[in-house]
Amino acid sequence: MKKMLKDVMIMRPIVVILLVFMHSFTMFTHGAWTLPDGIHDVPAYNWLTKITFSFLLETFIFISGFIVGTV
């Protein structure tokens, strides 16, 4: 019988949605590309992208280690 990790089952979709969110608003971080014509700069998107980026990689590594450690 498979062991179900309910904590991981809850965390994975949330982290994936945050990853999609972060990639959707990356153009507002003033990186390599300029904003296209007609797109206004929204400072809140910049801050939300940076906050989301600050913990996504660590969370994916934590989930992977958690799965390997418990299986």
CHARMM internal coordinates of N, CA and C (Angstrom, degrees):
IC EDIT
DIST 1 N 1 CA 1.4497
DIST 1 CA 1 C 1.5311
ANGL 1 N 1 CA 1 C 109.09
DIST 1 C 2 N 1.3183
ANGL 1 CA 1 C 2 N 116.69
DIHE 1 N 1 CA 1 C 2 N 136.34
DIST 2 N 2 CA 1.4532
ANGL 1 C 2 N 2 CA 121.86
DIHE 1 CA 1 C 2 N 2 CA 179.82
DIST 2 CA 2 C 1.5240
ANGL 2 N 2 CA 2 C 111.24
DIHE 1 C 2 N 2 CA 2 C -73.06
DIST 2 C 3 N 1.3127
ANGL 2 CA 2 C 3 N 114.52
DIHE 2 N 2 CA 2 C 3 N 140.60
DIST 3 N 3 CA 1.4601
ANGL 2 C 3 N 3 CA 120.23
DIHE 2 CA 2 C 3 N 3 CA 176.26
DIST 3 CA 3 C 1.5344
ANGL 3 N 3 CA 3 C 108.16
DIHE 2 C 3 N 3 CA 3 C -88.50
DIST 3 C 4 N 1.3131
ANGL 3 CA 3 C 4 N 117.60
DIHE 3 N 3 CA 3 C 4 N 122.25
DIST 4 N 4 CA 1.4575
ANGL 3 C 4 N 4 CA 121.78
DIHE 3 CA 3 C 4 N 4 CA -179.41
DIST 4 CA 4 C 1.5281
ANGL 4 N 4 CA 4 C 109.71
DIHE 3 C 4 N 4 CA 4 C -92.91
DIST 4 C 5 N 1.3000
ANGL 4 CA 4 C 5 N 116.53
DIHE 4 N 4 CA 4 C 5 N 126.24
DIST 5 N 5 CA 1.4570
ANGL 4 C 5 N 5 CA 121.84
DIHE 4 CA 4 C 5 N 5 CA 178.14
DIST 5 CA 5 C 1.5290
ANGL 5 N 5 CA 5 C 108.06
DIHE 4 C 5 N 5 CA 5 C -99.66
DIST 5 C 6 N 1.3103
ANGL 5 CA 5 C 6 N 116.17
DIHE 5 N 5 CA 5 C 6 N 93.94
DIST 6 N 6 CA 1.4652
ANGL 5 C 6 N 6 CA 120.62
DIHE 5 CA 5 C 6 N 6 CA -174.66
DIST 6 CA 6 C 1.5217
ANGL 6 N 6 CA 6 C 112.42
DIHE 5 C 6 N 6 CA 6 C -64.11
DIST 6 C 7 N 1.3399
ANGL 6 CA 6 C 7 N 117.58
DIHE 6 N 6 CA 6 C 7 N -34.11
DIST 7 N 7 CA 1.4655
ANGL 6 C 7 N 7 CA 119.59
DIHE 6 CA 6 C 7 N 7 CA 177.54
DIST 7 CA 7 C 1.5261
ANGL 7 N 7 CA 7 C 110.82
DIHE 6 C 7 N 7 CA 7 C -60.90
DIST 7 C 8 N 1.3216
ANGL 7 CA 7 C 8 N 116.13
DIHE 7 N 7 CA 7 C 8 N -44.44
DIST 8 N 8 CA 1.4647
ANGL 7 C 8 N 8 CA 120.82
DIHE 7 CA 7 C 8 N 8 CA -179.50
DIST 8 CA 8 C 1.5200
ANGL 8 N 8 CA 8 C 110.55
DIHE 7 C 8 N 8 CA 8 C -69.65
DIST 8 C 9 N 1.3260
ANGL 8 CA 8 C 9 N 116.86
DIHE 8 N 8 CA 8 C 9 N -36.95
DIST 9 N 9 CA 1.4612
ANGL 8 C 9 N 9 CA 119.90
DIHE 8 CA 8 C 9 N 9 CA 179.36
DIST 9 CA 9 C 1.5289
ANGL 9 N 9 CA 9 C 111.54
DIHE 8 C 9 N 9 CA 9 C -63.50
DIST 9 C 10 N 1.3135
ANGL 9 CA 9 C 10 N 117.41
DIHE 9 N 9 CA 9 C 10 N -27.21
DIST 10 N 10 CA 1.4662
ANGL 9 C 10 N 10 CA 121.26
DIHE 9 CA 9 C 10 N 10 CA 177.83
DIST 10 CA 10 C 1.5290
ANGL 10 N 10 CA 10 C 110.74
DIHE 9 C 10 N 10 CA 10 C -84.29
DIST 10 C 11 N 1.3252
ANGL 10 CA 10 C 11 N 116.74
DIHE 10 N 10 CA 10 C 11 N -39.97
DIST 11 N 11 CA 1.4616
ANGL 10 C 11 N 11 CA 120.75
DIHE 10 CA 10 C 11 N 11 CA -174.85
DIST 11 CA 11 C 1.5283
ANGL 11 N 11 CA 11 C 113.18
DIHE 10 C 11 N 11 CA 11 C -72.54
DIST 11 C 12 N 1.3220
ANGL 11 CA 11 C 12 N 118.14
DIHE 11 N 11 CA 11 C 12 N -39.82
DIST 12 N 12 CA 1.4627
ANGL 11 C 12 N 12 CA 120.67
DIHE 11 CA 11 C 12 N 12 CA -174.50
DIST 12 CA 12 C 1.5229
ANGL 12 N 12 CA 12 C 114.00
DIHE 11 C 12 N 12 CA 12 C -58.30
DIST 12 C 13 N 1.3375
ANGL 12 CA 12 C 13 N 120.92
DIHE 12 N 12 CA 12 C 13 N -50.37
DIST 13 N 13 CA 1.4675
ANGL 12 C 13 N 13 CA 118.53
DIHE 12 CA 12 C 13 N 13 CA -179.51
DIST 13 CA 13 C 1.5269
ANGL 13 N 13 CA 13 C 112.55
DIHE 12 C 13 N 13 CA 13 C -64.09
DIST 13 C 14 N 1.3268
ANGL 13 CA 13 C 14 N 116.80
DIHE 13 N 13 CA 13 C 14 N -34.71
DIST 14 N 14 CA 1.4658
ANGL 13 C 14 N 14 CA 119.54
DIHE 13 CA 13 C 14 N 14 CA 179.05
DIST 14 CA 14 C 1.5229
ANGL 14 N 14 CA 14 C 110.15
DIHE 13 C 14 N 14 CA 14 C -64.67
DIST 14 C 15 N 1.3171
ANGL 14 CA 14 C 15 N 117.09
DIHE 14 N 14 CA 14 C 15 N -44.45
DIST 15 N 15 CA 1.4628
ANGL 14 C 15 N 15 CA 120.74
DIHE 14 CA 14 C 15 N 15 CA -179.16
DIST 15 CA 15 C 1.5280
ANGL 15 N 15 CA 15 C 110.72
DIHE 14 C 15 N 15 CA 15 C -67.27
DIST 15 C 16 N 1.3143
ANGL 15 CA 15 C 16 N 117.88
DIHE 15 N 15 CA 15 C 16 N -38.50
DIST 16 N 16 CA 1.4672
ANGL 15 C 16 N 16 CA 120.67
DIHE 15 CA 15 C 16 N 16 CA 178.74
DIST 16 CA 16 C 1.5282
ANGL 16 N 16 CA 16 C 110.35
DIHE 15 C 16 N 16 CA 16 C -65.42
DIST 16 C 17 N 1.3157
ANGL 16 CA 16 C 17 N 118.14
DIHE 16 N 16 CA 16 C 17 N -41.87
DIST 17 N 17 CA 1.4692
ANGL 16 C 17 N 17 CA 121.17
DIHE 16 CA 16 C 17 N 17 CA 177.84
DIST 17 CA 17 C 1.5282
ANGL 17 N 17 CA 17 C 110.28
DIHE 16 C 17 N 17 CA 17 C -63.62
DIST 17 C 18 N 1.3284
ANGL 17 CA 17 C 18 N 117.37
DIHE 17 N 17 CA 17 C 18 N -41.40
DIST 18 N 18 CA 1.4640
ANGL 17 C 18 N 18 CA 120.32
DIHE 17 CA 17 C 18 N 18 CA 176.98
DIST 18 CA 18 C 1.5295
ANGL 18 N 18 CA 18 C 111.54
DIHE 17 C 18 N 18 CA 18 C -65.04
DIST 18 C 19 N 1.3284
ANGL 18 CA 18 C 19 N 117.40
DIHE 18 N 18 CA 18 C 19 N -34.81
DIST 19 N 19 CA 1.4595
ANGL 18 C 19 N 19 CA 120.81
DIHE 18 CA 18 C 19 N 19 CA 177.43
DIST 19 CA 19 C 1.5262
ANGL 19 N 19 CA 19 C 110.91
DIHE 18 C 19 N 19 CA 19 C -64.95
DIST 19 C 20 N 1.3194
ANGL 19 CA 19 C 20 N 116.77
DIHE 19 N 19 CA 19 C 20 N -44.05
DIST 20 N 20 CA 1.4727
ANGL 19 C 20 N 20 CA 120.72
DIHE 19 CA 19 C 20 N 20 CA 177.15
DIST 20 CA 20 C 1.5305
ANGL 20 N 20 CA 20 C 109.70
DIHE 19 C 20 N 20 CA 20 C -63.03
DIST 20 C 21 N 1.3243
ANGL 20 CA 20 C 21 N 117.12
DIHE 20 N 20 CA 20 C 21 N -42.28
DIST 21 N 21 CA 1.4590
ANGL 20 C 21 N 21 CA 121.97
DIHE 20 CA 20 C 21 N 21 CA 177.58
DIST 21 CA 21 C 1.5246
ANGL 21 N 21 CA 21 C 110.67
DIHE 20 C 21 N 21 CA 21 C -58.86
DIST 21 C 22 N 1.3365
ANGL 21 CA 21 C 22 N 116.36
DIHE 21 N 21 CA 21 C 22 N -47.67
DIST 22 N 22 CA 1.4537
ANGL 21 C 22 N 22 CA 120.65
DIHE 21 CA 21 C 22 N 22 CA -177.70
DIST 22 CA 22 C 1.5287
ANGL 22 N 22 CA 22 C 111.15
DIHE 21 C 22 N 22 CA 22 C -62.47
DIST 22 C 23 N 1.3265
ANGL 22 CA 22 C 23 N 117.43
DIHE 22 N 22 CA 22 C 23 N -42.37
DIST 23 N 23 CA 1.4573
ANGL 22 C 23 N 23 CA 119.73
DIHE 22 CA 22 C 23 N 23 CA 179.38
DIST 23 CA 23 C 1.5302
ANGL 23 N 23 CA 23 C 112.06
DIHE 22 C 23 N 23 CA 23 C -70.66
DIST 23 C 24 N 1.3171
ANGL 23 CA 23 C 24 N 117.32
DIHE 23 N 23 CA 23 C 24 N -27.37
DIST 24 N 24 CA 1.4655
ANGL 23 C 24 N 24 CA 120.14
DIHE 23 CA 23 C 24 N 24 CA 179.55
DIST 24 CA 24 C 1.5213
ANGL 24 N 24 CA 24 C 112.36
DIHE 23 C 24 N 24 CA 24 C -68.86
DIST 24 C 25 N 1.3250
ANGL 24 CA 24 C 25 N 116.54
DIHE 24 N 24 CA 24 C 25 N -32.77
DIST 25 N 25 CA 1.4598
ANGL 24 C 25 N 25 CA 120.33
DIHE 24 CA 24 C 25 N 25 CA -175.36
DIST 25 CA 25 C 1.5293
ANGL 25 N 25 CA 25 C 113.26
DIHE 24 C 25 N 25 CA 25 C -108.44
DIST 25 C 26 N 1.3353
ANGL 25 CA 25 C 26 N 117.70
DIHE 25 N 25 CA 25 C 26 N 16.38
DIST 26 N 26 CA 1.4602
ANGL 25 C 26 N 26 CA 120.59
DIHE 25 CA 25 C 26 N 26 CA -179.08
DIST 26 CA 26 C 1.5186
ANGL 26 N 26 CA 26 C 112.20
DIHE 25 C 26 N 26 CA 26 C -64.52
DIST 26 C 27 N 1.3128
ANGL 26 CA 26 C 27 N 119.01
DIHE 26 N 26 CA 26 C 27 N -28.45
DIST 27 N 27 CA 1.4654
ANGL 26 C 27 N 27 CA 120.01
DIHE 26 CA 26 C 27 N 27 CA -178.65
DIST 27 CA 27 C 1.5323
ANGL 27 N 27 CA 27 C 111.98
DIHE 26 C 27 N 27 CA 27 C -65.93
DIST 27 C 28 N 1.3288
ANGL 27 CA 27 C 28 N 118.31
DIHE 27 N 27 CA 27 C 28 N -15.79
DIST 28 N 28 CA 1.4563
ANGL 27 C 28 N 28 CA 120.95
DIHE 27 CA 27 C 28 N 28 CA 179.01
DIST 28 CA 28 C 1.5275
ANGL 28 N 28 CA 28 C 112.95
DIHE 27 C 28 N 28 CA 28 C -87.26
DIST 28 C 29 N 1.3356
ANGL 28 CA 28 C 29 N 118.62
DIHE 28 N 28 CA 28 C 29 N 2.43
DIST 29 N 29 CA 1.4647
ANGL 28 C 29 N 29 CA 121.14
DIHE 28 CA 28 C 29 N 29 CA -177.66
DIST 29 CA 29 C 1.5245
ANGL 29 N 29 CA 29 C 112.40
DIHE 28 C 29 N 29 CA 29 C -88.54
DIST 29 C 30 N 1.2994
ANGL 29 CA 29 C 30 N 118.67
DIHE 29 N 29 CA 29 C 30 N 4.18
DIST 30 N 30 CA 1.4713
ANGL 29 C 30 N 30 CA 123.90
DIHE 29 CA 29 C 30 N 30 CA 177.73
DIST 30 CA 30 C 1.5205
ANGL 30 N 30 CA 30 C 110.85
DIHE 29 C 30 N 30 CA 30 C 59.44
DIST 30 C 31 N 1.3169
ANGL 30 CA 30 C 31 N 115.72
DIHE 30 N 30 CA 30 C 31 N 46.92
DIST 31 N 31 CA 1.4562
ANGL 30 C 31 N 31 CA 121.01
DIHE 30 CA 30 C 31 N 31 CA -179.63
DIST 31 CA 31 C 1.5202
ANGL 31 N 31 CA 31 C 110.79
DIHE 30 C 31 N 31 CA 31 C -89.11
DIST 31 C 32 N 1.3225
ANGL 31 CA 31 C 32 N 116.44
DIHE 31 N 31 CA 31 C 32 N -126.63
DIST 32 N 32 CA 1.4585
ANGL 31 C 32 N 32 CA 122.26
DIHE 31 CA 31 C 32 N 32 CA -173.89
DIST 32 CA 32 C 1.5260
ANGL 32 N 32 CA 32 C 112.93
DIHE 31 C 32 N 32 CA 32 C -75.95
DIST 32 C 33 N 1.3332
ANGL 32 CA 32 C 33 N 117.53
DIHE 32 N 32 CA 32 C 33 N -24.25
DIST 33 N 33 CA 1.4539
ANGL 32 C 33 N 33 CA 120.01
DIHE 32 CA 32 C 33 N 33 CA -175.43
DIST 33 CA 33 C 1.5206
ANGL 33 N 33 CA 33 C 110.94
DIHE 32 C 33 N 33 CA 33 C -108.52
DIST 33 C 34 N 1.3093
ANGL 33 CA 33 C 34 N 114.43
DIHE 33 N 33 CA 33 C 34 N 150.80
DIST 34 N 34 CA 1.4631
ANGL 33 C 34 N 34 CA 119.53
DIHE 33 CA 33 C 34 N 34 CA 172.96
DIST 34 CA 34 C 1.5176
ANGL 34 N 34 CA 34 C 107.91
DIHE 33 C 34 N 34 CA 34 C -90.80
DIST 34 C 35 N 1.3197
ANGL 34 CA 34 C 35 N 116.02
DIHE 34 N 34 CA 34 C 35 N 158.02
DIST 35 N 35 CA 1.4596
ANGL 34 C 35 N 35 CA 119.78
DIHE 34 CA 34 C 35 N 35 CA 179.06
DIST 35 CA 35 C 1.5281
ANGL 35 N 35 CA 35 C 110.17
DIHE 34 C 35 N 35 CA 35 C -68.87
DIST 35 C 36 N 1.3145
ANGL 35 CA 35 C 36 N 117.31
DIHE 35 N 35 CA 35 C 36 N 140.58
DIST 36 N 36 CA 1.4650
ANGL 35 C 36 N 36 CA 119.96
DIHE 35 CA 35 C 36 N 36 CA 177.27
DIST 36 CA 36 C 1.5300
ANGL 36 N 36 CA 36 C 110.97
DIHE 35 C 36 N 36 CA 36 C -64.24
DIST 36 C 37 N 1.3219
ANGL 36 CA 36 C 37 N 115.43
DIHE 36 N 36 CA 36 C 37 N 159.08
DIST 37 N 37 CA 1.4636
ANGL 36 C 37 N 37 CA 119.96
DIHE 36 CA 36 C 37 N 37 CA 177.79
DIST 37 CA 37 C 1.5268
ANGL 37 N 37 CA 37 C 109.72
DIHE 36 C 37 N 37 CA 37 C -60.69
DIST 37 C 38 N 1.3181
ANGL 37 CA 37 C 38 N 115.76
DIHE 37 N 37 CA 37 C 38 N 137.71
DIST 38 N 38 CA 1.4550
ANGL 37 C 38 N 38 CA 121.60
DIHE 37 CA 37 C 38 N 38 CA 178.52
DIST 38 CA 38 C 1.5193
ANGL 38 N 38 CA 38 C 113.86
DIHE 37 C 38 N 38 CA 38 C 89.67
DIST 38 C 39 N 1.3091
ANGL 38 CA 38 C 39 N 117.98
DIHE 38 N 38 CA 38 C 39 N -7.61
DIST 39 N 39 CA 1.4667
ANGL 38 C 39 N 39 CA 121.82
DIHE 38 CA 38 C 39 N 39 CA 177.68
DIST 39 CA 39 C 1.5185
ANGL 39 N 39 CA 39 C 107.70
DIHE 38 C 39 N 39 CA 39 C -99.72
DIST 39 C 40 N 1.3042
ANGL 39 CA 39 C 40 N 116.08
DIHE 39 N 39 CA 39 C 40 N 122.41
DIST 40 N 40 CA 1.4614
ANGL 39 C 40 N 40 CA 120.45
DIHE 39 CA 39 C 40 N 40 CA -178.98
DIST 40 CA 40 C 1.5271
ANGL 40 N 40 CA 40 C 110.38
DIHE 39 C 40 N 40 CA 40 C -89.50
DIST 40 C 41 N 1.3094
ANGL 40 CA 40 C 41 N 115.84
DIHE 40 N 40 CA 40 C 41 N 147.41
DIST 41 N 41 CA 1.4572
ANGL 40 C 41 N 41 CA 120.69
DIHE 40 CA 40 C 41 N 41 CA 178.55
DIST 41 CA 41 C 1.5266
ANGL 41 N 41 CA 41 C 109.34
DIHE 40 C 41 N 41 CA 41 C -74.48
DIST 41 C 42 N 1.3201
ANGL 41 CA 41 C 42 N 116.29
DIHE 41 N 41 CA 41 C 42 N 127.98
DIST 42 N 42 CA 1.4578
ANGL 41 C 42 N 42 CA 122.35
DIHE 41 CA 41 C 42 N 42 CA 178.87
DIST 42 CA 42 C 1.5281
ANGL 42 N 42 CA 42 C 107.19
DIHE 41 C 42 N 42 CA 42 C -117.92
DIST 42 C 43 N 1.3334
ANGL 42 CA 42 C 43 N 118.16
DIHE 42 N 42 CA 42 C 43 N 105.50
DIST 43 N 43 CA 1.4695
ANGL 42 C 43 N 43 CA 120.16
DIHE 42 CA 42 C 43 N 43 CA -176.88
DIST 43 CA 43 C 1.5322
ANGL 43 N 43 CA 43 C 113.59
DIHE 42 C 43 N 43 CA 43 C -59.51
DIST 43 C 44 N 1.3178
ANGL 43 CA 43 C 44 N 118.36
DIHE 43 N 43 CA 43 C 44 N -30.75
DIST 44 N 44 CA 1.4667
ANGL 43 C 44 N 44 CA 120.63
DIHE 43 CA 43 C 44 N 44 CA 179.87
DIST 44 CA 44 C 1.5255
ANGL 44 N 44 CA 44 C 110.99
DIHE 43 C 44 N 44 CA 44 C -63.07
DIST 44 C 45 N 1.3342
ANGL 44 CA 44 C 45 N 118.58
DIHE 44 N 44 CA 44 C 45 N -36.32
DIST 45 N 45 CA 1.4568
ANGL 44 C 45 N 45 CA 121.55
DIHE 44 CA 44 C 45 N 45 CA 177.82
DIST 45 CA 45 C 1.5271
ANGL 45 N 45 CA 45 C 110.47
DIHE 44 C 45 N 45 CA 45 C -64.59
DIST 45 C 46 N 1.3219
ANGL 45 CA 45 C 46 N 116.03
DIHE 45 N 45 CA 45 C 46 N -39.00
DIST 46 N 46 CA 1.4599
ANGL 45 C 46 N 46 CA 120.73
DIHE 45 CA 45 C 46 N 46 CA 178.28
DIST 46 CA 46 C 1.5253
ANGL 46 N 46 CA 46 C 110.17
DIHE 45 C 46 N 46 CA 46 C -60.98
DIST 46 C 47 N 1.3141
ANGL 46 CA 46 C 47 N 117.48
DIHE 46 N 46 CA 46 C 47 N -48.48
DIST 47 N 47 CA 1.4622
ANGL 46 C 47 N 47 CA 121.11
DIHE 46 CA 46 C 47 N 47 CA -179.29
DIST 47 CA 47 C 1.5227
ANGL 47 N 47 CA 47 C 111.87
DIHE 46 C 47 N 47 CA 47 C -65.98
DIST 47 C 48 N 1.3214
ANGL 47 CA 47 C 48 N 117.98
DIHE 47 N 47 CA 47 C 48 N -43.33
DIST 48 N 48 CA 1.4625
ANGL 47 C 48 N 48 CA 120.65
DIHE 47 CA 47 C 48 N 48 CA 179.67
DIST 48 CA 48 C 1.5259
ANGL 48 N 48 CA 48 C 111.79
DIHE 47 C 48 N 48 CA 48 C -63.53
DIST 48 C 49 N 1.3319
ANGL 48 CA 48 C 49 N 116.59
DIHE 48 N 48 CA 48 C 49 N -37.98
DIST 49 N 49 CA 1.4579
ANGL 48 C 49 N 49 CA 120.02
DIHE 48 CA 48 C 49 N 49 CA 178.03
DIST 49 CA 49 C 1.5174
ANGL 49 N 49 CA 49 C 110.92
DIHE 48 C 49 N 49 CA 49 C -65.30
DIST 49 C 50 N 1.3264
ANGL 49 CA 49 C 50 N 117.10
DIHE 49 N 49 CA 49 C 50 N -43.54
DIST 50 N 50 CA 1.4620
ANGL 49 C 50 N 50 CA 120.17
DIHE 49 CA 49 C 50 N 50 CA -179.65
DIST 50 CA 50 C 1.5247
ANGL 50 N 50 CA 50 C 111.80
DIHE 49 C 50 N 50 CA 50 C -66.97
DIST 50 C 51 N 1.3191
ANGL 50 CA 50 C 51 N 117.73
DIHE 50 N 50 CA 50 C 51 N -38.77
DIST 51 N 51 CA 1.4684
ANGL 50 C 51 N 51 CA 120.62
DIHE 50 CA 50 C 51 N 51 CA 178.27
DIST 51 CA 51 C 1.5262
ANGL 51 N 51 CA 51 C 110.26
DIHE 50 C 51 N 51 CA 51 C -66.16
DIST 51 C 52 N 1.3182
ANGL 51 CA 51 C 52 N 117.26
DIHE 51 N 51 CA 51 C 52 N -44.78
DIST 52 N 52 CA 1.4565
ANGL 51 C 52 N 52 CA 121.34
DIHE 51 CA 51 C 52 N 52 CA 179.79
DIST 52 CA 52 C 1.5298
ANGL 52 N 52 CA 52 C 110.49
DIHE 51 C 52 N 52 CA 52 C -63.63
DIST 52 C 53 N 1.3304
ANGL 52 CA 52 C 53 N 116.68
DIHE 52 N 52 CA 52 C 53 N -41.64
DIST 53 N 53 CA 1.4608
ANGL 52 C 53 N 53 CA 121.32
DIHE 52 CA 52 C 53 N 53 CA -179.28
DIST 53 CA 53 C 1.5265
ANGL 53 N 53 CA 53 C 111.45
DIHE 52 C 53 N 53 CA 53 C -64.13
DIST 53 C 54 N 1.3207
ANGL 53 CA 53 C 54 N 116.99
DIHE 53 N 53 CA 53 C 54 N -28.28
DIST 54 N 54 CA 1.4607
ANGL 53 C 54 N 54 CA 120.82
DIHE 53 CA 53 C 54 N 54 CA -173.58
DIST 54 CA 54 C 1.5309
ANGL 54 N 54 CA 54 C 113.78
DIHE 53 C 54 N 54 CA 54 C -67.95
DIST 54 C 55 N 1.3233
ANGL 54 CA 54 C 55 N 119.07
DIHE 54 N 54 CA 54 C 55 N -19.65
DIST 55 N 55 CA 1.4637
ANGL 54 C 55 N 55 CA 119.22
DIHE 54 CA 54 C 55 N 55 CA -177.64
DIST 55 CA 55 C 1.5273
ANGL 55 N 55 CA 55 C 114.82
DIHE 54 C 55 N 55 CA 55 C -129.06
DIST 55 C 56 N 1.3153
ANGL 55 CA 55 C 56 N 119.80
DIHE 55 N 55 CA 55 C 56 N -0.78
DIST 56 N 56 CA 1.4679
ANGL 55 C 56 N 56 CA 120.23
DIHE 55 CA 55 C 56 N 56 CA -176.33
DIST 56 CA 56 C 1.5252
ANGL 56 N 56 CA 56 C 113.10
DIHE 55 C 56 N 56 CA 56 C -67.57
DIST 56 C 57 N 1.3113
ANGL 56 CA 56 C 57 N 118.81
DIHE 56 N 56 CA 56 C 57 N -47.53
DIST 57 N 57 CA 1.4559
ANGL 56 C 57 N 57 CA 120.96
DIHE 56 CA 56 C 57 N 57 CA -178.37
DIST 57 CA 57 C 1.5282
ANGL 57 N 57 CA 57 C 110.61
DIHE 56 C 57 N 57 CA 57 C -62.17
DIST 57 C 58 N 1.3227
ANGL 57 CA 57 C 58 N 116.17
DIHE 57 N 57 CA 57 C 58 N -43.72
DIST 58 N 58 CA 1.4552
ANGL 57 C 58 N 58 CA 119.75
DIHE 57 CA 57 C 58 N 58 CA 179.57
DIST 58 CA 58 C 1.5225
ANGL 58 N 58 CA 58 C 111.68
DIHE 57 C 58 N 58 CA 58 C -62.70
DIST 58 C 59 N 1.3231
ANGL 58 CA 58 C 59 N 116.69
DIHE 58 N 58 CA 58 C 59 N -36.43
DIST 59 N 59 CA 1.4638
ANGL 58 C 59 N 59 CA 120.48
DIHE 58 CA 58 C 59 N 59 CA 179.87
DIST 59 CA 59 C 1.5233
ANGL 59 N 59 CA 59 C 111.14
DIHE 58 C 59 N 59 CA 59 C -68.47
DIST 59 C 60 N 1.3398
ANGL 59 CA 59 C 60 N 117.48
DIHE 59 N 59 CA 59 C 60 N -41.89
DIST 60 N 60 CA 1.4634
ANGL 59 C 60 N 60 CA 119.82
DIHE 59 CA 59 C 60 N 60 CA 177.08
DIST 60 CA 60 C 1.5260
ANGL 60 N 60 CA 60 C 110.80
DIHE 59 C 60 N 60 CA 60 C -62.34
DIST 60 C 61 N 1.3214
ANGL 60 CA 60 C 61 N 117.62
DIHE 60 N 60 CA 60 C 61 N -41.51
DIST 61 N 61 CA 1.4625
ANGL 60 C 61 N 61 CA 120.60
DIHE 60 CA 60 C 61 N 61 CA 178.53
DIST 61 CA 61 C 1.5299
ANGL 61 N 61 CA 61 C 110.58
DIHE 60 C 61 N 61 CA 61 C -65.84
DIST 61 C 62 N 1.3180
ANGL 61 CA 61 C 62 N 117.24
DIHE 61 N 61 CA 61 C 62 N -40.12
DIST 62 N 62 CA 1.4627
ANGL 61 C 62 N 62 CA 120.77
DIHE 61 CA 61 C 62 N 62 CA 177.54
DIST 62 CA 62 C 1.5214
ANGL 62 N 62 CA 62 C 110.98
DIHE 61 C 62 N 62 CA 62 C -61.01
DIST 62 C 63 N 1.3248
ANGL 62 CA 62 C 63 N 117.54
DIHE 62 N 62 CA 62 C 63 N -45.15
DIST 63 N 63 CA 1.4684
ANGL 62 C 63 N 63 CA 121.32
DIHE 62 CA 62 C 63 N 63 CA 179.85
DIST 63 CA 63 C 1.5278
ANGL 63 N 63 CA 63 C 110.25
DIHE 62 C 63 N 63 CA 63 C -62.18
DIST 63 C 64 N 1.3372
ANGL 63 CA 63 C 64 N 116.84
DIHE 63 N 63 CA 63 C 64 N -43.80
DIST 64 N 64 CA 1.4617
ANGL 63 C 64 N 64 CA 119.75
DIHE 63 CA 63 C 64 N 64 CA 179.81
DIST 64 CA 64 C 1.5279
ANGL 64 N 64 CA 64 C 110.76
DIHE 63 C 64 N 64 CA 64 C -62.87
DIST 64 C 65 N 1.3218
ANGL 64 CA 64 C 65 N 117.15
DIHE 64 N 64 CA 64 C 65 N -45.79
DIST 65 N 65 CA 1.4516
ANGL 64 C 65 N 65 CA 120.29
DIHE 64 CA 64 C 65 N 65 CA 178.89
DIST 65 CA 65 C 1.5261
ANGL 65 N 65 CA 65 C 112.45
DIHE 64 C 65 N 65 CA 65 C -64.61
DIST 65 C 66 N 1.3141
ANGL 65 CA 65 C 66 N 116.54
DIHE 65 N 65 CA 65 C 66 N -36.71
DIST 66 N 66 CA 1.4487
ANGL 65 C 66 N 66 CA 121.17
DIHE 65 CA 65 C 66 N 66 CA 178.13
DIST 66 CA 66 C 1.5243
ANGL 66 N 66 CA 66 C 111.21
DIHE 65 C 66 N 66 CA 66 C -63.40
DIST 66 C 67 N 1.3251
ANGL 66 CA 66 C 67 N 115.91
DIHE 66 N 66 CA 66 C 67 N -42.67
DIST 67 N 67 CA 1.4589
ANGL 66 C 67 N 67 CA 120.54
DIHE 66 CA 66 C 67 N 67 CA 179.37
DIST 67 CA 67 C 1.5182
ANGL 67 N 67 CA 67 C 110.20
DIHE 66 C 67 N 67 CA 67 C -66.35
DIST 67 C 68 N 1.3221
ANGL 67 CA 67 C 68 N 117.72
DIHE 67 N 67 CA 67 C 68 N -45.79
DIST 68 N 68 CA 1.4698
ANGL 67 C 68 N 68 CA 121.15
DIHE 67 CA 67 C 68 N 68 CA -178.81
DIST 68 CA 68 C 1.5261
ANGL 68 N 68 CA 68 C 109.70
DIHE 67 C 68 N 68 CA 68 C -64.92
DIST 68 C 69 N 1.3304
ANGL 68 CA 68 C 69 N 117.58
DIHE 68 N 68 CA 68 C 69 N -38.57
DIST 69 N 69 CA 1.4504
ANGL 68 C 69 N 69 CA 120.48
DIHE 68 CA 68 C 69 N 69 CA -177.80
DIST 69 CA 69 C 1.5144
ANGL 69 N 69 CA 69 C 115.20
DIHE 68 C 69 N 69 CA 69 C -72.90
DIST 69 C 70 N 1.3075
ANGL 69 CA 69 C 70 N 117.36
DIHE 69 N 69 CA 69 C 70 N -24.18
DIST 70 N 70 CA 1.4593
ANGL 69 C 70 N 70 CA 119.61
DIHE 69 CA 69 C 70 N 70 CA -176.60
DIST 70 CA 70 C 1.5093
ANGL 70 N 70 CA 70 C 114.45
DIHE 69 C 70 N 70 CA 70 C -103.03
DIST 70 C 71 N 1.3186
ANGL 70 CA 70 C 71 N 117.84
DIHE 70 N 70 CA 70 C 71 N -13.34
DIST 71 N 71 CA 1.4701
ANGL 70 C 71 N 71 CA 120.28
DIHE 70 CA 70 C 71 N 71 CA -177.42
DIST 71 CA 71 C 1.4980
ANGL 71 N 71 CA 71 C 110.60
DIHE 70 C 71 N 71 CA 71 C -91.51
END
COOR INIT
IC SEED 1 N 1 CA 1 C
IC BUILD
